[in-house]
């Protein structure tokens, strides 16, 4: 009986751990709707560097909401919230929730 209870508890801990926020630390690459390359580098301290062909590199902060469906990027005190979907451990998709006509951005982990 003890072995069954311990096994069930371990399974519950594993399931609950899997339900946490997505881990997006690392370097991700993709393209915007104009074909310009984008590179997102997410660090474990909640900071990020975003580089694109037009603006160059920008350092910012990021967070993912508790539901794991929104990514907020903050640059110089201004925040922008994007729709967030982790398609797999190596693919994420960002969308503009304010404009359904904007093409989503798909990023691949490098």
N, C-alpha and C positions, 0 to 999 in steps of 0.2 A: 504494500500500500504506500509506503514511504517513497519507493522508487517511482511509482506512478505520479504521485503528487509533485515530486521534485522535477520529473520530466515535464509535467504540465506547466509548472512555474517557469522553467527554462524556455519553453515554447512561447509562453505569454510575453516574456521579456524580449525575446527575439522579434516577435510580431510588433510589439510596441516600439521597439527601436527602429524598425523598418518604416514606421508611420511618421517619423520625424520630418523636419524640413529637408528639402533637397540640399545636397552638398555640391556647390558649383565652383569650388576652389579650383584654380588652374587657368589655362589659356584656352579661349574659345574663338573660333574664326567663322566668318560668314560674309554675306554681302547685303547691302541695303537695296531698296527697290530701284536705285539708279545704277546698280552694278559696282558701286564703290565698296572696297574691302573694309571690313570691320574686324577689329581684334579687341576682345574683352579679356582682361586679366583680373580674376577675382582672387583676393587674398583672404587668409583665415581671420584677419583682424577686422573684417568688415569694410576694407578699402578696396578700390578697384582702379585700374587704369584702362581707359577706353581710347583706342586709336582708330582713326579713319583717314581716308585719302584727302578729305577737305579740311578738317580742323586740326589734324595732328593728334598729339596725345593730351588727354585730360585726366587728372587724378580726381577721384570722387569717392563717396561712400555708398555702400549698398546694403539692402536688407530684403529679406523675403518674408512675407506675412505668414501668420500661423497656419493658414490653409494651404500654403505653398503654391498659390496661383497668381501672386502679384510680386513683382520685383520693383523696388523703389531705388532709384539712383539719385543721389544728392550731390550737386555741384555748386560751390560757392553759396551755400545756404538755400538754394532752390531745388526742390524735389520734383521728380517726374516718376509716375507710377506706370509700369507696363504690365500687360498681361503676361503671365509666365506659365510655360508648360514644359515639363521635363519628359520628352518623348522616350528617352532611354538614358543610360548613364553617360552616353557620349553625344547626345543631341538635345538641345533645348530650343524652344520657340518663343519669341517675344512678339507681342502684338500691342497696338495702340488702342486702348479701350475707348478713347474719345473719338476715334475715326475708323469705322468698320471698313472703309475703302482702302485704308493703308495696307500694303502687303505685309504679312508677317515676316520677321527675320529669323531664319533658322541658323543656329550656331552649332558647330561641331567641335568637340573637345580635341585639343592637339596633344 
